[in-house]
Amino acid sequence: VAQCGIKIDGLEEITTNLNAYISSGKALNLRGEIDGPPDTPYTGAKYHLEIFVSDTYPFNPPKVRFVTKIWHPNISSVTGAICLDILKDQWAAAMTLRTVLLSLQALLATPEPDDPQDAVVANQYKKDRKLFEKTARHWANIYAEGPTREPECDAAVQQLADMGFSEEKARSALSTMHWSVSDALENLCKS
């Protein structure tokens, strides 16, 4: 993978800090990578994407999902599914994979909480922006090599892990329950 750009068998060139490369030797199953945009909770993080380009491309959009876990209103924190208009009904044949990657990077910088993929994250974004940013930075640090640690979040996860819960389940419950250890514990015990 080169930062300067690559060309994939007849597909357009991907440039700048947006990378795409062939996955498993299949020209239509691609992997992509985008950097978290500056001045966001995702700054300095690297996000890996799964890109499926069907034989109807460019007339139909590629199917894209985040492989790297992310806390964002328009991206499922569980599956990585993305809610972005150009990947659905606003696709045009003139659009390229570069357009998709740039649009995803722009989506990270400007979430659309009124058209969410993850309602819990969107609700947190709308009601408590500081808590959302703290949670997103924590997830970026843990899952996407983001540079900013959130020691309070780390401590809360460790507290539940010490009770026997996996770190991933503890992090998910804490993120959903506004980092309240008691509420997250209650939520974990119900499931």
C-alpha positions, 0 to 999 in steps of 0.5 A: 500500500502506497500513500502516493496512490495506486491503480487497481486493474482498470479502476481509477487511481486512489491518491493522498492518504486514502489507500485501496489494495486488492484483498485475497487476490480478487479484483472485486473484493478490496480493502481500503484505509482512510485516516481520521480527519484533523480536528475530530475525535478520529484525528490520527486514527486509521480506519480499514474498510471492506469494499466490494465492487460488483460487476455493475460498477460504475452504474451501481455503488460499491458496497462498503463497510468499516472493518475497524470499530468506530463510534459514529452516528452514521456507522454501526458500532457493531457491524460497520455498516454505513449510512451515506447517501452516495452508497445508496440512492444518490450514487451516480456513474461518474463517481469513483472509489476515490469519491467514496473514500473522500466522502467517508472521510468527510462523513467522519468530520461532519456526522449526520445524526438526523440520518443515523445508522446507529441510533444510540450513538446519534442520540449521544451526539445530539444530547451530549457532544462532549461525551460523544467526543470522549467516547469516539476518541476512546474507540479511536485509540483502542481500535484504530491506533488513535493517539489520544487515550481516555484514562477515565474510559480505560479505568471503567473498562478495566473495572468491568473486566476485573468482574469477568466481562470481556473488554469489548463487551464492557466497552460497548456497554459503558459507551451505551450507558454514558460511562456509568459503571453501575448502569453498564453492569446492570445492562451486562447482567441483563444480557 
